[in-house]
Amino acid sequence: MASAFALRVWRNLDRPGWRNFAMAMAALALALLLAIYSGAAAQSGRLWLAACSALGALGVAGWVAFTIVPVLARRTPLRWLAYQIDYKFTRTGKIYVAGVMVMALAALNTGNNLLFIVLACLIAGILVSGVASRTVISGVDVHLTLPEHIFAGQPVMALAELRNHKFWLPSFSLSIVGEEPARPKKSRGKKKAEKEGRPLPAPAAILTRPVFFPFVPRAQSTEQTVEMSFPRRGVYKQEALGLRTGFPFGFLQKTRRISSDLEIVVYPSVKPAGEFYEILPLVSGELESYMRGRGNDLYAIRDYRPMDSARHVDWKATAKRGALQVREFAREDERRVLVALDPEIDSARFANPAELQEKFEKAVGLCASLAWHFYECNSVLEFRTLGTTLPAAPAGENIYGALHALAKAEPQPLTSGESFLHRIGELGGIFKIVVTFQSRGAVPTNLWSSSFILFQ
C-alpha cells in the first residue's frame, strides 16, 4: 500500500519544478551565508570585504527573485485566489457569534484570565472553520451533464460530477446549487420596457434544487444522478453554479460561484391531448384519400406474397406465367406529409396576452404530437414554420429538428406582405397539415385541395 502510494507520488512528481525549487533554496542559503559573513567582516573592521559580501548576497537573492521565482509561479496553480465566494451566516453561526460577544463583554468587565482563554478558543473556532471550509471548496470542479433530447413534463436523469484536484486532501459536505447570474447594467430597451409596464422574461434556470455530496476523495471524482423535470418548452440556461458547504461547524454557509455556459432546449410535450385523438382519424382519412389518388401509376408486376391484397392481382400476367402476379403501384406504401405551424396571429382576437399564449401553446403541442405520430409511422416528414424549413426526409432525420424549432416558436404579428399560408400553398406533391390562427377566408384556394387545416 505504502509502496504503491510512493510510486504514484513519484510518477506525478513535477521534477522540473522541484529542481528549480532546490536551486532557489541553495542560492538563498548561499545568500544568507554571505550576509552573515558580511556582518562578521564589518565587526572586525574589514569594510571592503563586508561590502563585497553584502553585494554578493543581494546579487544572489536578486537572481533568484528575477529568474527562478517567476518560473515557479507559472507552474503553481493559484486559481483559488480568484474564487468568488459568498458568505452567509446560518442560524447556528448567529447564535455562536452572539455567545462570543457575551463572552467578550464578560471577559472585559471581570478581567478574568480564564474567560479570556475561553474567548480566544471561541474566536479560534471561527478562524478554523473559515480555513477548513475554504480548503474544502477549493480545487474542486463542477460538471453537470444532461441528456441530448428533453421533453417538457417528462422526468430526465442528469449526471452531476465533482472532481477533486487536491492531491493530498479530500473534500466533505459539498452541495451543487443553481446561482443567479450577476446582474448586468440595464440597457435602454429594458428600462423603457419597465417604464411601459411590459413584463421582462426571466431566464429559466436548469438546476432548481441542491445536489449533495457527502465526500469527495482526494485526486478523484464523484458522480451522482439527479432527476430533473422541466414544466414547459423553451430554452433553459444556467449561467452560474454554486459549490456550497457549511463544513466543519456550520457557522457560515460558503458558496463559491462558478461560471457556466450550460444551455438546453426543452421540446414541447408529445403526450397527445384529447384534441389530438379527435382530429387524428380525420387527418388519417384525408391522407389516405390523397395517397390513393396519387397511387395510380403502375410501378412493377411481381410475384404474389401472402400479405398482398387480392384486389391487386393481375390476372392477365397470372395466366401468362402460370403463377399469381400482383400489380405494384408507385407511392402505394409511401406516406409523405408536411406539418406546418403558422405563427402569425392577430392579437386583437384575444382578450389578453395570457389567453393568446395559452392558445399558442396548445397549437405548438398539437404540431409536436402530429410530427411525433408520423415519426412513429416511419413517414417521410417535412416541417415548416416561420424562419425554419426542413426539407422532406425520413421522419427520423427531421423529427428533432422540428421539435427544436417548435420549442423556440413564438407568436408573430401579421405581416402586410405575402403570408405564411400563401407560401405553403405554392408547394405541391405532398400532403399538408397546417395549424393556423387565420380565418377561413384568409386561406388560399390552392391550399384546400391538398391540405388538412386546423383552425385555432
C-alpha positions as CSV (number, residue, x, y, z in Angstrom):
1,M,0.0,0.0,0.0
2,A,2.7,2.5,1.0
3,S,4.9,1.5,-1.9
4,A,2.1,1.9,-4.4
5,F,1.3,5.4,-2.9
6,A,5.0,6.3,-3.1
7,L,5.2,5.1,-6.7
8,R,2.1,7.2,-7.7
9,V,3.6,10.2,-6.0
10,W,6.9,9.7,-7.8
11,R,5.1,9.4,-11.2
12,N,3.1,12.6,-10.6
13,L,6.0,14.5,-9.3
14,D,6.8,17.8,-11.0
15,R,10.6,17.2,-11.4
16,P,11.5,20.4,-13.2
17,G,9.6,22.4,-10.6
18,W,11.2,20.7,-7.6
19,R,14.6,21.1,-9.3
20,N,14.1,24.8,-9.6
21,F,12.9,24.9,-6.0
22,A,16.0,23.2,-4.8
23,M,18.2,25.6,-6.8
24,A,16.4,28.5,-5.3
25,M,16.8,27.2,-1.7
26,A,20.5,26.5,-2.3
27,A,21.1,30.0,-3.8
28,L,19.2,31.7,-0.9
29,A,21.2,29.6,1.6
30,L,24.4,30.9,-0.1
31,A,23.0,34.5,0.1
32,L,22.3,34.0,3.8
33,L,25.9,32.8,4.4
34,L,27.3,35.8,2.6
35,A,25.1,38.1,4.6
36,I,26.3,36.6,7.9
37,Y,29.9,36.7,6.7
38,S,29.4,40.4,5.7
39,G,28.2,41.2,9.3
40,A,31.2,39.4,10.8
41,A,33.6,41.2,8.4
42,A,32.1,44.6,9.3
43,Q,32.6,43.9,13.0
44,S,36.2,43.0,12.5
45,G,36.8,46.3,10.6
46,R,37.3,44.8,7.1
47,L,34.8,47.1,5.4
48,W,35.6,46.3,1.8
49,L,35.2,42.6,2.4
50,A,31.9,43.3,4.2
51,A,30.7,45.4,1.3
52,C,31.6,42.8,-1.3
53,S,29.9,40.1,0.7
54,A,26.7,42.1,1.1
55,L,26.6,42.9,-2.6
56,G,27.1,39.2,-3.4
57,A,24.2,38.3,-1.1
58,L,22.0,40.9,-2.7
59,G,23.0,39.7,-6.2
60,V,22.3,36.1,-5.5
61,A,18.9,37.0,-3.9
62,G,18.1,39.2,-6.9
63,W,19.0,36.4,-9.3
64,V,16.6,34.1,-7.5
65,A,13.8,36.7,-7.5
66,F,14.1,37.5,-11.2
67,T,14.8,34.1,-12.7
68,I,13.6,31.2,-10.6
69,V,10.6,32.7,-8.7
70,P,8.7,33.6,-12.0
71,V,9.2,30.1,-13.3
72,L,7.9,28.6,-10.0
73,A,5.0,31.0,-10.0
74,R,3.9,29.9,-13.5
75,R,4.0,26.3,-12.5
76,T,1.9,26.8,-9.4
77,P,-1.9,26.7,-9.7
78,L,-3.2,29.8,-8.0
79,R,-6.7,29.7,-9.3
80,W,-8.1,29.6,-5.8
81,L,-7.0,33.2,-5.3
82,A,-9.6,34.3,-7.8
83,Y,-12.5,32.3,-6.4
84,Q,-15.6,34.4,-5.8
85,I,-17.1,33.3,-2.5
86,D,-20.3,34.4,-0.9
87,Y,-20.8,34.2,2.8
88,K,-24.0,33.7,4.7
89,F,-24.4,33.3,8.5
90,T,-26.5,30.3,9.5
91,R,-28.8,30.3,12.5
92,T,-26.1,28.3,14.4
93,G,-23.5,30.8,13.4
94,K,-25.6,33.8,14.6
95,I,-26.1,32.1,18.0
96,Y,-22.4,31.3,18.2
97,V,-21.4,34.9,17.4
98,A,-23.8,36.2,20.0
99,G,-22.2,33.9,22.5
100,V,-18.8,35.2,21.6
101,M,-19.9,38.8,22.1
102,V,-21.4,37.9,25.5
103,M,-18.1,36.1,26.5
104,A,-16.1,39.2,25.3
105,L,-18.2,41.6,27.4
106,A,-17.8,39.3,30.4
107,A,-14.1,39.0,30.0
108,L,-13.6,42.7,29.6
109,N,-15.8,43.5,32.6
110,T,-14.3,41.0,35.0
111,G,-10.7,40.8,33.7
112,N,-10.7,37.1,34.4
113,N,-7.9,35.3,32.6
114,L,-9.9,32.1,32.3
115,L,-12.7,34.0,30.4
116,F,-10.0,35.5,28.0
117,I,-8.7,31.9,27.3
118,V,-12.3,30.7,26.6
119,L,-12.9,33.8,24.4
120,A,-9.7,33.0,22.5
121,C,-10.8,29.4,21.9
122,L,-14.2,30.6,20.6
123,I,-12.6,33.0,18.2
124,A,-10.1,30.4,17.1
125,G,-13.0,28.1,16.3
126,I,-14.3,30.7,13.8
127,L,-10.9,31.0,12.2
128,V,-10.5,27.2,12.0
129,S,-14.0,27.0,10.5
130,G,-13.1,29.6,7.8
131,V,-9.8,27.9,6.8
132,A,-11.3,24.4,6.7
133,S,-14.3,25.4,4.6
134,R,-12.1,27.4,2.2
135,T,-9.9,24.3,1.8
136,V,-12.9,22.1,1.2
137,I,-14.4,24.1,-1.7
138,S,-11.0,25.0,-3.3
139,G,-9.6,22.8,-6.1
140,V,-13.0,21.2,-6.9
141,D,-14.5,21.4,-10.4
142,V,-18.2,21.0,-11.1
143,H,-19.7,19.3,-14.1
144,L,-23.4,18.9,-14.9
145,T,-24.4,16.7,-17.9
146,L,-28.0,16.4,-19.3
147,P,-29.5,14.2,-22.0
148,E,-29.5,15.5,-25.6
149,H,-33.2,15.3,-26.0
150,I,-35.6,16.6,-23.2
151,F,-39.4,16.9,-23.4
152,A,-41.5,19.2,-21.3
153,G,-43.1,17.5,-18.3
154,Q,-41.1,14.3,-18.6
155,P,-38.5,13.5,-15.9
156,V,-34.9,13.0,-17.1
157,M,-31.8,11.8,-15.4
158,A,-28.9,14.2,-15.3
159,L,-25.3,13.5,-14.1
160,A,-23.7,15.8,-11.6
161,E,-20.0,15.3,-11.1
162,L,-17.4,16.8,-8.7
163,R,-13.7,16.4,-9.5
164,N,-11.3,17.0,-6.6
165,H,-7.9,18.2,-7.9
166,K,-6.3,18.4,-4.5
167,F,-3.6,15.7,-4.3
168,W,-3.5,15.5,-0.5
169,L,-6.8,16.5,0.9
170,P,-10.4,15.2,0.4
171,S,-13.5,17.4,0.5
172,F,-16.5,17.0,2.7
173,S,-20.2,18.1,2.8
174,L,-20.5,19.8,-0.6
175,S,-23.6,20.8,-2.5
176,I,-24.1,21.9,-6.1
177,V,-26.7,24.7,-6.3
178,G,-28.0,26.9,-9.0
179,E,-26.9,30.5,-8.7
180,E,-28.4,33.6,-10.2
181,P,-26.1,35.3,-12.8
182,A,-24.6,38.6,-11.9
183,R,-27.0,41.3,-13.0
184,P,-25.5,43.5,-15.8
185,K,-26.4,47.1,-16.2
186,K,-29.9,47.7,-17.6
187,S,-30.0,48.6,-21.3
188,R,-32.1,51.4,-22.6
189,G,-34.6,48.8,-24.0
190,K,-35.0,47.1,-20.6
191,K,-35.5,50.5,-18.9
192,K,-38.1,51.5,-21.5
193,A,-39.9,48.2,-21.1
194,E,-40.1,48.6,-17.3
195,K,-41.4,52.2,-17.7
196,E,-44.1,51.0,-20.1
197,G,-45.1,48.2,-17.7
198,R,-44.2,45.3,-20.0
199,P,-43.0,42.2,-18.2
200,L,-39.4,41.2,-18.8
201,P,-38.9,37.5,-19.5
202,A,-37.0,35.9,-16.6
203,P,-34.3,33.4,-17.6
204,A,-35.4,29.8,-16.7
205,A,-32.8,28.0,-14.6
206,I,-31.8,24.4,-15.1
207,L,-30.8,23.4,-11.5
208,T,-33.5,24.3,-9.1
209,R,-32.6,22.1,-6.1
210,P,-29.3,21.3,-4.4
211,V,-27.3,18.1,-5.1
212,F,-25.5,17.0,-2.0
213,F,-22.1,15.1,-2.0
214,P,-21.0,13.9,1.5
215,F,-17.5,13.0,0.5
216,V,-15.2,13.6,-2.5
217,P,-11.9,11.6,-2.2
218,R,-8.5,13.3,-3.0
219,A,-7.5,13.3,-6.6
220,Q,-10.7,11.6,-7.6
221,S,-14.2,12.4,-8.9
222,T,-17.6,11.5,-7.6
223,E,-20.8,11.2,-9.6
224,Q,-24.4,11.3,-8.7
225,T,-27.6,11.0,-10.8
226,V,-30.2,13.7,-10.4
227,E,-33.8,13.5,-11.5
228,M,-35.0,16.7,-13.2
229,S,-38.2,17.8,-14.8
230,F,-38.9,20.9,-16.9
231,P,-42.5,22.1,-16.8
232,R,-42.6,24.0,-20.1
233,R,-40.9,24.1,-23.5
234,G,-38.2,26.6,-24.4
235,V,-34.6,27.5,-23.7
236,Y,-33.2,26.9,-20.3
237,K,-29.9,28.5,-19.2
238,Q,-27.6,28.1,-16.2
239,E,-25.1,31.0,-16.3
240,A,-23.7,30.3,-12.9
241,L,-23.4,27.3,-10.5
242,G,-22.6,27.4,-6.8
243,L,-20.4,25.0,-4.8
244,R,-21.7,25.3,-1.2
245,T,-20.5,24.0,2.1
246,G,-21.1,24.6,5.8
247,F,-18.2,22.4,6.8
248,P,-17.0,21.9,9.6
249,F,-19.2,23.5,12.2
250,G,-22.0,25.1,10.2
251,F,-21.4,28.6,11.4
252,L,-21.0,30.0,7.9
253,Q,-22.5,28.9,4.6
254,K,-19.9,29.5,2.0
255,T,-20.8,29.4,-1.7
256,R,-18.2,29.5,-4.5
257,R,-19.6,30.9,-7.7
258,I,-18.7,29.1,-10.8
259,S,-19.4,30.5,-14.3
260,S,-21.4,28.1,-16.5
261,D,-22.4,28.2,-20.2
262,L,-24.9,25.3,-19.8
263,E,-27.9,25.7,-22.2
264,I,-30.6,23.2,-23.2
265,V,-33.6,23.3,-25.4
266,V,-36.7,21.6,-23.9
267,Y,-39.0,20.2,-26.6
268,P,-42.8,20.5,-26.4
269,S,-44.6,17.6,-24.8
270,V,-45.6,14.9,-27.3
271,K,-48.1,13.4,-24.9
272,P,-51.3,13.5,-27.0
273,A,-54.2,15.6,-25.7
274,G,-57.9,14.9,-26.2
275,E,-57.9,17.2,-29.3
276,F,-55.2,15.1,-30.9
277,Y,-57.3,11.9,-30.7
278,E,-60.3,13.8,-32.1
279,I,-58.6,15.0,-35.2
280,L,-56.3,12.0,-35.9
281,P,-59.0,9.9,-37.7
282,L,-59.8,12.9,-39.9
283,V,-56.2,13.5,-40.7
284,S,-55.6,9.8,-41.5
285,G,-58.7,9.7,-43.7
286,E,-57.6,12.8,-45.7
287,L,-54.1,11.5,-46.0
288,E,-55.2,8.1,-47.2
289,S,-57.6,9.6,-49.7
290,Y,-54.8,11.9,-51.0
291,M,-52.3,9.0,-51.3
292,R,-54.8,6.7,-53.1
293,G,-55.4,9.5,-55.6
294,R,-51.7,9.6,-56.3
295,G,-51.2,5.9,-56.4
296,N,-52.4,5.1,-59.9
297,D,-49.1,4.8,-61.8
298,L,-48.0,1.2,-62.3
299,Y,-44.6,0.6,-60.9
300,A,-44.0,-3.1,-61.5
301,I,-45.6,-6.6,-61.6
302,R,-44.2,-9.1,-59.2
303,D,-44.9,-12.5,-57.6
304,Y,-47.8,-12.7,-55.1
305,R,-46.9,-12.6,-51.4
306,P,-49.2,-13.9,-48.6
307,M,-49.7,-10.4,-47.2
308,D,-50.8,-8.9,-50.6
309,S,-54.4,-7.9,-51.2
310,A,-56.4,-10.0,-53.8
311,R,-57.6,-6.8,-55.5
312,H,-54.1,-6.1,-56.7
313,V,-53.8,-9.4,-58.6
314,D,-53.1,-9.0,-62.3
315,W,-55.0,-11.9,-63.9
316,K,-53.5,-11.5,-67.4
317,A,-50.0,-11.7,-66.1
318,T,-51.0,-14.6,-63.8
319,A,-52.4,-16.6,-66.8
320,K,-49.3,-15.9,-68.9
321,R,-46.8,-17.0,-66.2
322,G,-48.9,-19.7,-64.6
323,A,-48.4,-18.2,-61.1
324,L,-50.1,-15.4,-59.2
325,Q,-48.8,-11.9,-60.1
326,V,-49.7,-8.6,-58.4
327,R,-49.5,-5.0,-59.6
328,E,-47.3,-2.7,-57.5
329,F,-48.2,1.0,-57.8
330,A,-45.9,4.0,-57.4
331,R,-46.3,5.6,-53.9
332,E,-48.5,2.8,-52.8
333,D,-46.9,2.5,-49.4
334,E,-45.2,5.9,-49.2
335,R,-46.6,8.4,-46.7
336,R,-45.3,11.9,-47.4
337,V,-46.6,14.7,-45.1
338,L,-45.8,18.3,-44.4
339,V,-46.5,19.6,-40.9
340,A,-46.6,23.4,-40.7
341,L,-47.2,25.8,-37.9
342,D,-48.4,29.3,-38.9
343,P,-47.3,31.6,-36.0
344,E,-48.8,34.8,-37.5
345,I,-51.6,35.9,-35.1
346,D,-53.9,38.9,-35.0
347,S,-53.6,39.8,-31.3
348,A,-56.9,41.8,-31.4
349,R,-58.8,38.5,-31.5
350,F,-57.8,37.7,-27.9
351,A,-58.8,39.4,-24.7
352,N,-55.4,39.4,-23.1
353,P,-51.8,38.2,-23.7
354,A,-52.4,35.2,-21.4
355,E,-55.2,33.8,-23.5
356,L,-53.1,34.3,-26.7
357,Q,-50.2,32.5,-25.1
358,E,-52.4,29.6,-23.9
359,K,-53.8,29.1,-27.4
360,F,-50.4,29.3,-28.9
361,E,-49.0,26.6,-26.5
362,K,-51.9,24.3,-27.5
363,A,-51.1,24.8,-31.2
364,V,-47.4,24.1,-30.6
365,G,-48.2,20.9,-28.6
366,L,-50.6,19.7,-31.3
367,C,-47.9,20.2,-34.0
368,A,-45.4,18.3,-31.9
369,S,-47.8,15.4,-31.3
370,L,-48.6,15.2,-35.0
371,A,-44.9,15.3,-36.0
372,W,-44.2,12.6,-33.4
373,H,-47.1,10.4,-34.7
374,F,-45.7,10.4,-38.3
375,Y,-42.2,9.7,-36.9
376,E,-43.6,6.6,-35.2
377,C,-45.3,5.7,-38.6
378,N,-41.9,5.9,-40.4
379,S,-43.3,8.5,-42.7
380,V,-41.5,11.0,-44.9
381,L,-41.8,14.2,-43.0
382,E,-41.3,17.8,-44.0
383,F,-41.7,20.6,-41.5
384,R,-42.2,24.4,-41.9
385,T,-42.7,27.4,-39.7
386,L,-41.7,31.0,-39.9
387,G,-37.9,31.0,-40.1
388,T,-37.5,27.2,-40.2
389,T,-37.7,24.9,-43.2
390,L,-36.8,21.2,-43.0
391,P,-37.0,19.6,-46.5
392,A,-38.7,16.2,-46.9
393,A,-36.7,13.3,-45.5
394,P,-37.3,10.2,-43.4
395,A,-39.1,11.3,-40.2
396,G,-36.2,10.0,-38.1
397,E,-33.9,12.6,-39.6
398,N,-36.3,15.6,-39.2
399,I,-38.2,14.9,-36.0
400,Y,-35.8,16.5,-33.6
401,G,-35.1,19.5,-35.8
402,A,-38.9,20.1,-36.0
403,L,-39.2,19.7,-32.2
404,H,-36.3,22.1,-31.7
405,A,-38.0,24.8,-33.9
406,L,-41.3,24.3,-32.0
407,A,-39.5,24.6,-28.7
408,K,-38.4,28.1,-29.7
409,A,-41.5,29.2,-31.6
410,E,-43.2,32.4,-30.5
411,P,-46.3,34.2,-31.7
412,Q,-45.6,36.7,-34.6
413,P,-47.7,39.7,-35.7
414,L,-49.5,39.6,-39.0
415,T,-47.5,40.9,-42.0
416,S,-48.8,43.1,-44.7
417,G,-46.9,41.2,-47.5
418,E,-47.2,37.6,-48.6
419,S,-48.5,35.5,-45.7
420,F,-47.0,32.2,-44.5
421,L,-50.1,30.3,-45.8
422,H,-49.6,31.6,-49.3
423,R,-46.0,30.3,-49.3
424,I,-47.2,26.9,-48.1
425,G,-50.0,26.8,-50.7
426,E,-47.4,27.1,-53.5
427,L,-45.8,23.8,-52.5
428,G,-47.0,20.7,-54.5
429,G,-46.6,17.0,-54.5
430,I,-47.1,16.5,-50.7
431,F,-50.0,16.3,-48.3
432,K,-50.0,19.3,-45.8
433,I,-51.3,19.5,-42.2
434,V,-51.4,23.2,-41.3
435,V,-52.1,24.6,-37.8
436,T,-53.1,28.2,-38.2
437,F,-54.7,31.1,-36.3
438,Q,-56.1,32.7,-39.5
439,S,-59.7,32.8,-40.5
440,R,-61.1,30.5,-43.2
441,G,-61.3,33.4,-45.6
442,A,-57.6,34.0,-45.4
443,V,-56.7,30.5,-46.6
444,P,-55.5,30.4,-50.3
445,T,-57.7,28.4,-52.6
446,N,-54.9,26.2,-53.8
447,L,-54.2,25.1,-50.2
448,W,-57.7,23.5,-49.7
449,S,-57.2,20.7,-52.2
450,S,-54.0,19.2,-50.7
451,S,-54.2,20.1,-47.1
452,F,-55.9,19.4,-43.8
453,I,-56.2,22.7,-41.9
454,L,-56.6,23.0,-38.2
455,F,-58.0,26.4,-37.1
456,Q,-57.2,27.6,-33.6
